[in-house]
Structure formats: structure tokens, C-alpha cells
């Protein structure tokens, strides 16, 4: 056992000496060697030597020293995705299919919500929780549905915690989630540039660069962001295995997360889980740059409005009435 | 004197500043969206999930051209209707189970409630019939529903009513009217929501 480890250390050291490398690579390789050899490093994010196999430890070290997602080449993205898949297998025996699929050319996603049609069944909320691997312990939800008095259009005046038979006479229902603002204040507030808008209009978070300062949560005028106070708890059989690096992969403790228009689905042509689950057809999703798309039909032919339009955030989420 | 001059300068700067801001906020990504009139080929997107439900080519087109609708006939338990409706008399003990006593008709406003033959063809029971006497296939019921619900139909064609199946890209496959609405009782029934929300933080 110990001779195996020694061999491995020697191998790593010889690799280290043989290859020319820059400072970052040097630190990375050194730390892998250190992790493999020493049992003393046990604090914080450094994996404990006896708890983890050396393969797992190596992967975790490589993960620790990776770049911001936006700085990675496609090759590096593939590598980190492969590492995360392997780590999930080693740690939790999960067979993930993680993707780092780039945006589709000529696509800008937009969303419309029909406040006449929504009847408050909340199928969207439970579909979202399942699809995006949200924490069941704290009942984290990206979508909120408010039961509203007629004539009011500000969700803060509505009841977001109703639980009775719906729809109720003379009430209407209004859903909120991340609006994927074109001029998103949350991305400007982030001190580590861990959140940004992708070219297809989806505002995403790099969970591994987020430091959990919650500035973005404070900056969002729509309460669109959620914080992980602990490691998410999900029954193993309910974990969605088709994941995206910027989407529904399992978030570590202390990270921000939010609706990503189900990036793992939409970049493969599918509808977001909430749209697919909606029993009344109140949710419309599509490509804003396609003049013949459903979303463009809504913008052209229906009475639409956006929430807090006057603050200039330019959300890509419209409400409309029949 | 210099004080007045300074004040003037400040006012002038503010005016320029406000003017500049106003100009900036007038420009929006929506201009880009509205200007984008180039046709986007939805089928060029590699679609991950195939639509498994059976569908037929709709008899009408929308702004994007032909599209498909989900079928209905296979979901009607006792289709074809003509297998019973033969014109022959039925004995009473069979009649009890064979009549459509399970259907509660709740369609149309009070006092103007619809009856069976408002939609169903009187002679040819495998078909529906609209008010102009056109024979309509069960798979294309939107042609019938649209004669009263013309506004909903226009929205359905365009994409503001109803929904697509599974994908935003690929070939357009949409839910039929009867996929969501029970034609005999089209309003959604009251029920408890699927889940509930706890307060934020």
C-alpha cells in the first residue's frame, strides 16, 4: 500500500520535473503531489487523505485549480465535465451525463407568461424543483406563484404562500422567476465575475467561482436568486442525471443559484421544465430572433408588459393577457 | 460672479448628463429583436428529445408554415363510433352500459348549453360537424372549436394559446384543443396545487 503510494509520488515528481510549465501548472502539479503524499492536509477544501482515494483527491485538486468557465477552452471544459462526472461516480455512485454545450448561433431566448391563463396549479414549480436538483430540505424554489387581487400587478401585494383549491373566483395568478435581464444588475454586482449573460441571453452562474457573498441577490430587483445555506439534499433516485455545467449540476454549499431557463434542456432544443409541465399553456418560450416564433407572435399580437420596466434592466420575460 | 458662473456650469453639465442618459435608455435590445427578420430554421437545431406522441399534419398553417397536432382518435376509448351506431336497435340490458351516461355535458353558457349534435355529426358518427355542415375529423377538432372560439384559435395558430410538445426547436408539434380541454366540460376543474411555497429566507 505505502509502496504503491511512493511509486505514485515518484511518478508525479518525475512528470513534474520533465515537463516545462508555467507558474499555475507548477502549483497545480505540486499540490497534486502534496495531496497524494501527505495525510496532514485535512482542513477546509483540502480533502482528507484517509477519506478519499488518491484518484478522487487528484480530481478534486485539479478541480480546485481550474479556470473561470468563460476563460476555459472547449478542451478544458470537456476535461472539467469529465472530472465532475467521474467525481460523482466515485463519491455518490451517480452516472451523470454532464454537458458544456455552447449557445446556438442566432438564438436569443425569451419567455412570456399569460396571467389570464395561469390558474395557480403550481405544476411548474414542482417540475422545476425536480429538473434542477433543488434542495428538498429547505424547499428551495426558483419559481414563485402569487395569488393576486384583480387590478394589482405587483406580486409583492399578492399571496405567495397559498395552499387551497385553485383557481379562486375573482383572483388571478402571476409567476415570477429569474427574468434574464439583458442589462442584468446581478452580473455587475459580482466581485468575482462568477455570473454573466451568455450570448443566447441566459444569465448563468459558475458555481465554482462563486464565493457566496450574495451581492447579486441584493442587486436583483426581482428576488430571482437563491442561496445554498447547506449542501442540497435530494433523494438519490430523484436526481436529474442529464446536467449542464452552468445549469442543474449539484451545487456545493454556500453558492448562489437561479433559474437558467433549463440550459441543459434548451440548448438541446427542448422546452424548459416549467413550460413543459404547465397544464394550462400559460407559459410561452422561444427564440426572440426568429420572426416566426411563438414568442415573437405574443410580442406582436398580445398586450404585453414587463415587471419594473422603468428601472431599465430589460428583462427577457414578458407578462401578457388574452 | 464666479459663483454664478460655477452654478451655470453645474446646471449645464447636469443637462448634458441627463440628455446623454435619456439617449442611452432609448436604445434597447428590443430594437435588435424587432429588426431581426431573417428566417431561423428551427430544424437546424439538433433536437435531443423526439416527440413520442402520435401527431398528424394540421390542415392549416401558421406564420411559420405547416405544423403538426397531436392526434385524438386513438385516445377515444370506443372509437370507431360506427361500430355501435349501426342504426340497429339495441336491447335494454346492453343499452345501459353502452349509452354515454358517463358524460356530463358542461359546455356553453347557462341557458345556451350545447347538446351532442351541436358538434357531433348526426348521420356519420365517426365525424364531427360544424355549423356550415362540414364533416370534421376528430384529429382536426380545432376546425370545429374555432368556429365559436375564433380568437383562441387565432392565438393557438400563432402560439399564444396552447403549447408545443417537448421542444421549442425542431418541427412544430402542438397540443390539440382536446389534448388539454375535455370537449364535454372544457373548463379546468378546481383542485389543490401540486406544491406550496415557503417564505424566502
Interface residues (C-beta under 8 A of the other chain):
Chain A: X104 X106 X107 X108 X110 X112 X114 X117 X119 X120 X121 X122 X123 X125 X126 X129 X138 X139 X141 X144 X145 X160 X161 X162 X163 X164 X165 X166 X167 X182 X223 X227 X265 X266 X268 X269 X270 X271 X275 X276 X278 X279 X280 X281 X283 X284 X285 X286 X287 X288 X289 X290 X291 X292 X293 X294 X295 X296 X297 X298 X299 X301 X302 X312 X314 X320 X322
Chain B: X25 X28 X29 X30 X33 X36 X37 X38 X39 X40 X42 X45 X46 X47 X48 X49 X62 X63 X64 X65 X151 X155 X158 X159 X160 X161 X162 X163 X164 X166 X167 X168 X169 X170 X175 X180 X188 X190 X191 X192 X193 X194 X195 X196 X197 X198 X199 X200 X201
